[in-house]
Amino acid sequence: MRIALVALSLAACSGGSKTPTKEDGGKVPTPDDAALVLPAPPPLPRVPDGLPKPQLPDTVTPEAVALGELLFWDPRLSIDNKTSCATCHDPARGFAGAKRQNTATGKPNLRRAPTLIGLAWHKDLGWDGRYGSLAEHLPAHVLGQMGADLTYVVTRIAQVPGYRAHFQRVSDATSDAAIHALGAFVLTRYSGDAPWDRVERSPDAPKDLVAGYQLFQTKAQCSVCHTPPLYTDHKYHRLGLITSPDEGRGRVDEAQKGAFKTPTLRDAAKRDGFFHDASALTLDAAIDWHLTGATGQGADPKIIDPAIKKLALTPVERKQLGDFVRALTDPRANASAKPTLP
């Protein structure tokens, strides 16, 4: 039944060509692919100064990133032909979700989509870290969120001439090639060169911004979990948020029930949903929630990480801290524009 639904929903993939039949060997007539010459892909995105060098797999190439970007934006990977990776991991919101959205099949999600910023430094994936690699994560994610079998989708979409040329340039039209391409794109979503990065080591750095950084590192204790320069410790902490009951890391390790991975604060000012359940709607609300010792948003004080303590900041200190956190977002960086799809 799922294959039948997927076939119906992806009938538009071939750009209007007839559906493959036994008589034509399952192949859709296409223009001569040899006549389609793709432009050279852009070079790999630069790792911003000050960030550690990521250990990227050999499959991260300019050609793979170019294909991955198309697949990331293409709703034809979903059963409803409306939902793409970018629908939930919105580039305008720092490649994160603003709320808990429905899947392409209409099923509500328990969590909002986490940011893809800095994914190259993650050893496990997702709010609960249940996946150890993109090769493991992506097929399950496409099926669960987009309602489609990745192998079947790739078989269909690769019949579009433009896509066929892209796949041929990286290897072949297989689900493995699609996983490598999507992986190459998301692993190279870096964030750096933010206002704080540009003045951090400058003797002329604004005093209030420096004061905010010092508060972040000391009195406010933010850096205990949001460790520079990636501004995450990649660990799991129990926040006690029970607006939407969720075992979190407990699905992997019973001892960490209710814990969720620390999100990076890089590009946080672009987001308009915070915590795994989007229970904080603004960055200020998320900051204040921590400063008040994790009260509100349905938090259960019996299961709060002991690192989260109530802290008293003066109004000036609170502003300095907030300004510093916002200075980890580069306002000059434009959101990725949707590419022209084949």
Secondary structure, DSSP 8 states (H G I E B T S, - for coil): -HHHHHHHHTGGGGTT-----TTTTT------GGG-------------TTS------TT--HHHHHHHHHHHH-GGGSTTSS--HHHHSBGGGTSB-SS--B-TTS-B-SS-----TTGGG-SSBSSS--BSSHHHHHHHHHHHHH-S-HHHHHHHHTTSHHHHHHHHHHS-SSHHHHHHHHHHHHHT------HHHHHTT-TT--HHHHHHHHHHHTTT-GGGTS-TTTT----EEE--B-SS---BGGGT-GGGTTEEE----TTGGG-S-BSTT--B-SHHHHHHHHHBTS-STTB-GGG--TT--B----HHHHHHHHHHHHTTS-TTS---------
